[in-house]
Amino acid sequence: MKLLGSYTSPYVRKISVILLEKDIAFELVSASPNGRDACVTAVNPLGKVPVLLNERGEGIFDSPIIAEYLELAHPEPPLLPADRLEALRVRQIEALADGVTDAAMAIVRECGRGGGPDENVLLNQRAKICRGLDALEEHAHEGRLLNGPTLTLADIAVACTLGFINYRRVMPNWCVNRPMLVALAERLFARTSFARTAPPVAAALYGTEML
Ligand SMILES: N[C@@H](CCC(=O)N[C@@H](CS)C(=O)NCC(=O)O)C(=O)O
C-alpha cells in the first residue's frame, strides 16, 4: 500500500498509526495538498491528503473512509467494536476529534495569513476546540476512550488531534482541567506507532505550506 501525504498532517498521521497498529506494510509517499501534487488530485479531486493507494492501485480518500476501508480489509486487530451501534459511537468520537483538528488547522491558517489574523475567526475556532476537548474529556471519564485495555479508532483520532495542537502550539494550556486527555496522550504517545509518526519539528517552521 502507498499513503500519500506527510506526517505534518494529523489526518495522515491517524492513518499511518492505524496501518502500524494493524501491522500492514506501507510506503509513505511524500505529497502536498492543495493541488500542488498531481498524484493527489488524480485520486482526490479535493486535493486533500491523506490518500491511500491499495494493492490494486485503487485510491481511497478522507481519513474516516480510509479507516473504515482498513478495518474491512484488515480486521485484525479490530479498532472498532463488533457491535455496529457501539462502532458508530466510536466513529462519533473520531468525528469530534477530527472536527477539533479542523478548528486547530483553521487557526494555524488564519495566523499565517498576510495582514494578521481576524480575531473573530480565532475566537470562534478556539471556542470549538474548547467545547470539543471538554466533550472528549467527558467521553474519557465515561470510559469511552483508552484507559481500558482495548485501543480503538477514537483513541487514535483523539491522540492525533492532541499531537497536532501541541505541534502547532495552537492552545498551550489545553491540559488544564483535562486530566483524562492528558493521561490518554501520555499512553498513546508512548506507543511505537505514535513515536514512528511524530511530525518533523523543523516543518512547523514552514508555516502553512503543508496544511
Ligand atoms: N476530512 C479530511 C481532511 C483532510 C485535510 O484537510 N487534509 C489537509 C492536510 S492536513 C489538506 O489536505 N488540506 C488541503 C485543503 O484543504 O485543500 C480527512 O479526514 O482526510
The ligand as an SDF file (V2000), in Angstrom:
LIG
                    3D

 20 19  0  0  0  0  0  0  0  0999 V2000
  -11.5970   15.3150    6.1800 N   0  0  0  0  0  0  0  0  0  0  0  0
  -10.3060   15.1180    5.6150 C   0  0  0  0  0  0  0  0  0  0  0  0
   -9.4330   16.3200    5.9310 C   0  0  0  0  0  0  0  0  0  0  0  0
   -8.0730   16.2170    5.2640 C   0  0  0  0  0  0  0  0  0  0  0  0
   -7.3640   17.5580    5.2310 C   0  0  0  0  0  0  0  0  0  0  0  0
   -7.9410   18.6240    5.4550 O   0  0  0  0  0  0  0  0  0  0  0  0
   -6.0720   17.4830    4.9520 N   0  0  0  0  0  0  0  0  0  0  0  0
   -5.3020   18.7010    4.8220 C   0  0  0  0  0  0  0  0  0  0  0  0
   -3.8580   18.4160    5.1780 C   0  0  0  0  0  0  0  0  0  0  0  0
   -3.6710   18.2990    6.9130 S   0  0  0  0  0  0  0  0  0  0  0  0
   -5.3640   19.1160    3.3690 C   0  0  0  0  0  0  0  0  0  0  0  0
   -5.1790   18.3050    2.5030 O   0  0  0  0  0  0  0  0  0  0  0  0
   -5.6250   20.4170    3.1420 N   0  0  0  0  0  0  0  0  0  0  0  0
   -5.7080   20.9580    1.8440 C   0  0  0  0  0  0  0  0  0  0  0  0
   -7.0540   21.5700    1.5500 C   0  0  0  0  0  0  0  0  0  0  0  0
   -7.8710   21.7340    2.4730 O   0  0  0  0  0  0  0  0  0  0  0  0
   -7.2860   21.8860    0.3930 O   0  0  0  0  0  0  0  0  0  0  0  0
   -9.6910   13.8330    6.1650 C   0  0  0  0  0  0  0  0  0  0  0  0
  -10.0540   13.4550    7.2850 O   0  0  0  0  0  0  0  0  0  0  0  0
   -8.9010   13.1870    5.4510 O   0  0  0  0  0  0  0  0  0  0  0  0
  1  2  1  0
  2  3  1  0
  2 18  1  0
  3  4  1  0
  4  5  1  0
  5  6  2  0
  5  7  1  0
  7  8  1  0
  8  9  1  0
  8 11  1  0
  9 10  1  0
 11 12  2  0
 11 13  1  0
 13 14  1  0
 14 15  1  0
 15 16  2  0
 15 17  1  0
 18 19  2  0
 18 20  1  0
M  END
$$$$
